[in-house]
Amino acid sequence: MTTGKAPSRPPARAGYQCEDCSHTSSRGFPGGRCPGCGSFRIRRLGEPAPVEPPPARRSFRLALLVALWLLLAWKIWNAWLALG
């Protein structure tokens, strides 16, 4: 008789994986290099990849937007005055 539960997964083993060729090892790579491709892009398995937030530049973009709209309005006003 089954209980309807999905079988539990074994816990993820701590190990290392090359981000370029996906070579994995349960121990660290010698010298910090992947033996498969020689890459230094190694990450630990079981840990999420670090995500860096983008730098906040909102105020700079807003000031630039306002300045460009004012410049456009001024150019249109001057062109309209030159027609008359």
C-alpha positions in Angstrom: 0.0 0.0 0.0 1.4 3.4 -1.0 0.9 6.6 1.1 0.7 8.9 -1.9 3.8 10.8 -0.9 6.6 11.4 -3.3 9.9 9.7 -2.4 12.2 12.1 -0.6 15.3 13.1 -2.4 18.7 12.6 -0.7 20.3 15.8 0.5 22.6 17.4 -2.1 26.2 16.5 -1.6 28.6 19.3 -1.1 30.8 19.5 -4.1 32.2 21.7 -6.8 31.1 22.3 -10.4 32.9 24.1 -13.3 30.6 26.8 -14.7 32.1 26.4 -18.2 32.1 22.7 -18.9 29.9 21.4 -16.0 32.6 19.1 -14.7 31.8 18.1 -11.1 33.9 16.9 -8.2 33.1 16.1 -4.5 36.4 17.6 -3.5 37.9 20.9 -4.6 39.6 21.2 -7.9 43.4 21.2 -7.7 44.8 24.7 -7.8 41.3 26.1 -8.2 41.2 25.1 -11.9 38.9 22.7 -13.6 40.8 19.6 -14.7 38.5 19.2 -17.7 38.8 22.7 -19.3 41.3 24.7 -17.2 38.7 27.3 -16.2 38.8 29.2 -12.9 35.0 29.6 -12.8 34.2 27.1 -10.1 31.2 27.2 -7.7 30.1 25.1 -4.8 27.1 22.9 -5.3 24.2 23.4 -2.9 24.7 27.1 -2.6 22.8 29.6 -4.7 24.9 31.6 -7.2 25.6 35.1 -5.8 23.4 37.7 -7.3 24.6 41.3 -7.1 21.9 44.0 -7.3 22.4 46.6 -10.0 23.6 50.0 -8.8 20.8 52.5 -8.2 21.0 55.3 -10.8 17.4 56.3 -10.7 17.9 60.0 -9.7 20.5 60.5 -12.4 18.2 59.1 -15.1 15.3 61.2 -13.9 17.4 64.4 -14.0 18.6 63.5 -17.5 15.0 62.8 -18.6 13.8 66.2 -17.4 16.8 68.1 -18.8 16.3 66.5 -22.3 12.5 67.2 -22.3 13.2 70.8 -21.4 15.8 71.1 -24.1 13.4 69.7 -26.7 10.6 72.1 -25.5 13.0 75.0 -25.8 14.1 74.0 -29.3 10.5 73.7 -30.4 9.6 77.0 -28.9 12.5 78.8 -30.6 11.6 77.2 -34.0 7.9 78.3 -33.6 9.0 81.8 -32.8 11.3 81.9 -35.8 8.3 81.1 -38.1 6.3 84.1 -37.1 
